[in-house]
């Protein structure tokens, strides 16, 4: 039987607010009366969320209101965990599920604070805000019903993939969590190169942006892997081949990306070393 108790969104920054907008969207969306925003202060996205849907917001979760909560979504900055989490653990019902999108905060450490409560750790990315993201999640012994409930909330931002080895979360963070920034950098560099060849900047930026959007849409529509699509557009001896040869020289782009992902993965583990034990 689905849990119909309240959902508490603790922290309402960009990502938490984006997820909540998805929960509330449409006729079959979450009843706004079931969503409680817990935040001592509100960012612009959080304020817009509360005002638009008439949500109840409290600065902290007290014992009386906590009894009504069946699931909590932790969406504040990871460095606030040590202060915020113990206070929540004191007042939440023993069967309350915890869904965390805090980078670097591991399940083991969350269990030290929240005990035997069901815990789901998730890593969404920024395209989640427009329903085009992807989320990777892992759970403790939460049970299938709780995992399904968490997936229903997370998939408003896009597909949800589950893993069983939490050590992979560093690589997930490096690839999909940070990945949108790599694409934005590619667009920036592509436009800059166009300007260097004489294109007006507005045109170069539009060409770079629309080319990346179109290429991504082509991958999605055809379902073909990137290597196949790349080869299809790369004629031997043509202009694309000339550019690809430069990008692949001496290991080129693939090797640079490998080193970049490795650096991001190591930094993820470093950031989580105090809380992701």
N, C-alpha and C positions, 0 to 999 in steps of 0.2 A: 504493500500500500504506500503510495507516494507520501512523503513528508510535506504537510501543508503548513508547518510552522513558518515563522518569519525567517528571511534571509538577511543577515547583517553584512553590509559592505563596509569593511574597516579600512578607511583611507579612500579618497575619491579623487585621485589624480587622473591623468590622461588615460591610462590603461583601464583602471577600475571603472571609470565613468563610461568608457567606450563599451566595456562588457555589459554594464548595467543598461545602457541604451538598447543593446541587443535583447536583453531579457524582457524589456518593457515594450518592445516593438510589436505592433500588429494586434489583431483581435484576440489571438491566442497567447499573447504575451503575459508575462507575470503581472499579477494584480499589484499596482503600486502600493497598496496598503500592506503588502507582505514584505516590501523592501525597506530596510532600515539602514540609513547611512550613519556611520559612526566616525566622526572626524572632529578634532578640536578646532580646525580651521578648514576652509574650503578653497581649493584652487578654482580658477575660472571654469574649467570643465565640470567640476563638482558642483559649483554654484548653479551653473546652467542646468545640470541634471536635476537637482533638487527643485529648482523653480519651475522647470518645464512640466514635471510630473507630480508636483505637490508632495514630495516625499518627506517623511519624518526624519529629522536629523538630530542626533544628540552628540555632545562632545565626548562622552564616555559611556560605556555600557554598564549600567547598574544592575544589581541582583534581580530586581523585580522585572525589568524589561528583558533581561537575559533569559529568563524562564520561557519566553515566547519564541526563542531563536532555535532553529533546528540545523542551520548551516551558516558558517561564517566564511567569508571570502577575505583573505588578508591581501590588501592591495596598497600597503604603505611602503615607504622606503625601507630596505633591508636593515639599515643601521638603527632603525627604531624598534626592531624586534625584541631586544633584551628588555626594553622598558614596557612596551605595549602588551606583549604576549602573556607574561605572568598575570597581569591584571585581568585579562580575558579569561585565562584558565581558571581563575578563582570563582568566576560567576557563571560560566557557561554550563549548560546541562551536560551530564556525563556522556550522553549519546550524541552530542552535537558534532557534526562533521566539520572538518577544517579543510578549506581549499586555499592553497597558498600560491601566489604568483610572484613571490619574493625571490629574486635572483640570489643564488648562492646559499640559501638557507635550506639545509638538508632535513630529510624526514627524521633521521635519528635525533637531531637536536630538537626538532619540533616535538617529538615524543617525550623528550626530557621535560618539556614544559607542559604539554597538553595531555600527557599520559596515554591511556589506551583509546582515546577518541579516534574515530576514522580520520585519516589525514591523506589528502591528495595534493601532491606538489606539481605545479604546472608551469610551463614556459611558453607564453604566447609571444607574438611579435607585433610590431606597430600596425601592419595592414589589418590586424584584427579590428581596428577602429572603423573600417569600412566593410567588414565581413569578408575580406580577402586574405586573412592571415592564416597561420597554421599554429597549432598548439601541440606540444608534447607533454604527456603527463605520466606520473608514476604514483602508486598508492601503497600504503602499508596494508595491513590486514583489514581493509575498510569494508570488504564485502561487495558483491556485484551490484546490489541496489544502490549503495552510496556512490560507487564508481559511475553508474549510469546517470545518477542525479547530477554529479559533477560534470559529466560529459555533456548533458543537456545544456548546462550553463555555459560551458566553454565553447561549444561548437557554434554559438551565435557569431563568433569571429572567424569561422572557417573550420576545416577538418581538424580532428583530434587524433593523434597517434599515441599509443600507450607503449611504454617500455618497462622492462622488469629489472634492469640493472641501473641503479641511480648514478653510477660512475659515468654513464653516457651523457648525463645532463650538461656537463661541461662542453662536450662536443656539440650538443644540441644548441646550447647558448651561442657557441661560436658560429654555427652554420645558419640557423634560422632566427635566433634571437637577435644577433647583430647583423645578419645578412642584409636586411633592407639598406643599411648604411653603405654596404659595399656597392649595391646597385646605384644608390644616389651618387656615390663617388664616381662610378663608371659614367653616369650621365653628365656629371660635372666635367670629367676629363674629356669625354667625347665632344662636348660642346666647346671646351677650351681649345681642343685640337682643330675644330672647324674654324674658330675665330683666327687661329694661327695661320690657316690657309686662306684667309681673306673673307670669310663669311661674316655678315653683320651678327653681333651677339644675339639679338632676339631670334633671328632665324636659326642660328646654330643651336641655341637652347631648345627651340621647338623641335627641330629635326632630331636631336638627341633624345628628348623626352618621348616623342611619338614613336620613334624607332624602338625604344625599349618596351614601351607599352604594347606595340604591335607584335614584337617578337615573343613577349610573354603570353599574349593572347593566342599566338600561333601554337606555342607549346601546349597550352591548355586545350585548345580546340582539336588538334591533331592527335594528342596523346603520345607523340613521338619523343624519343629521348633527344637531348640537346646535341649530342654528337651527330646523329643522323640529320637533323635539321641544319647543323653547321655545314656538313659536307654537301648537302643539297644546294646550298647557296654559294659554295666555294668552287668556282670553275678553275681548272688547272691553267696557270699562266695569266689569270685575270687579276682585277684590282683587289678583290677580296683575298685571293691567295697571297698577294704581295703584302697585304697588311697582316694576315695570319702568320706568315713567315717571320715577321718582325716580332710578333707577340709570343711566338713559340721558341725563338732562338735562345739557346743556353738554358733551357728549362722554362724560360719565359713566364707567361701568365699562370700556367698550372702550378709551377714551382712557387711563385710568389704567393698564390692563393693558399697553397699547402702551408707555407710558413706563417701566413697571416692567421689562418684558422688555428694552427698550433699555438700561436701567441695568445689568441683570444681564449682558447681552451685553458691554457696555463693561468691566464689572468682570472678566469672564472673560478678555478680551483683556489687560487690565492685569496680572492675576495671571500670565498666560502670557507676558508680554513678555520675561521673562528666560530662559524655557525653551521658549517656543513659537514661536521665530523662524522 
